[in-house]
Amino acid sequence: MGMATLVKVTQDGRRLEVVGLAICLDGQLEAFDLIEVKLHPNRRAIWSVMAEATHMAGRVALTREEAEIVNNAFKEAEAEILASPAAINERFRIAAMRKSRDQGIE
């Protein structure tokens, strides 16, 4: 589960990576999923900064190609989890992190 897939390097030099089923910015949890910009409440502001943005990963705008990298990395991680009983622990760990984040616990 330690494999990181590089999605992009932000303009300020931070690495956006998929690690397991999490999207991390500079090694810190950023998001568990992508949001389509067209459905985002701040879509006009997002498009004014990055016209080619199709998805958001937390606070980071992504192009269609970058979103595909994320989705493909998620598919690989899910296949690994389904194939490996040991990886089930990773699912529980991520579920606990997601619950903590949703409850506002860092």
DAURNOR-V258604 format. One record per residue. N is the residue number from 1. RES is the residue in three letters. SS is DSSP state (H for helix, E for strand, L for the rest). Layout:
{{N,RES,SS} {N,RES,SS}}
This chain:
{{1,MET,L} {2,GLY,L} {3,MET,L} {4,ALA,E} {5,THR,E} {6,LEU,E} {7,VAL,E} {8,LYS,E} {9,VAL,E} {10,THR,L} {11,GLN,L} {12,ASP,L} {13,GLY,L} {14,ARG,L} {15,ARG,E} {16,LEU,E} {17,GLU,E} {18,VAL,E} {19,VAL,E} {20,GLY,L} {21,LEU,L} {22,ALA,E} {23,ILE,E} {24,CYS,E} {25,LEU,E} {26,ASP,L} {27,GLY,L} {28,GLN,E} {29,LEU,E} {30,GLU,E} {31,ALA,E} {32,PHE,L} {33,ASP,L} {34,LEU,L} {35,ILE,E} {36,GLU,E} {37,VAL,H} {38,LYS,H} {39,LEU,H} {40,HIS,L} {41,PRO,L} {42,ASN,L} {43,ARG,H} {44,ARG,H} {45,ALA,H} {46,ILE,H} {47,TRP,H} {48,SER,H} {49,VAL,H} {50,MET,L} {51,ALA,L} {52,GLU,L} {53,ALA,L} {54,THR,L} {55,HIS,E} {56,MET,E} {57,ALA,E} {58,GLY,L} {59,ARG,L} {60,VAL,E} {61,ALA,E} {62,LEU,E} {63,THR,L} {64,ARG,H} {65,GLU,H} {66,GLU,H} {67,ALA,H} {68,GLU,H} {69,ILE,H} {70,VAL,H} {71,ASN,H} {72,ASN,H} {73,ALA,H} {74,PHE,H} {75,LYS,H} {76,GLU,H} {77,ALA,H} {78,GLU,H} {79,ALA,H} {80,GLU,H} {81,ILE,H} {82,LEU,H} {83,ALA,H} {84,SER,L} {85,PRO,H} {86,ALA,H} {87,ALA,H} {88,ILE,H} {89,ASN,H} {90,GLU,H} {91,ARG,H} {92,PHE,H} {93,ARG,H} {94,ILE,H} {95,ALA,H} {96,ALA,H} {97,MET,H} {98,ARG,H} {99,LYS,H} {100,SER,H} {101,ARG,H} {102,ASP,H} {103,GLN,L} {104,GLY,L} {105,ILE,L} {106,GLU,L}}
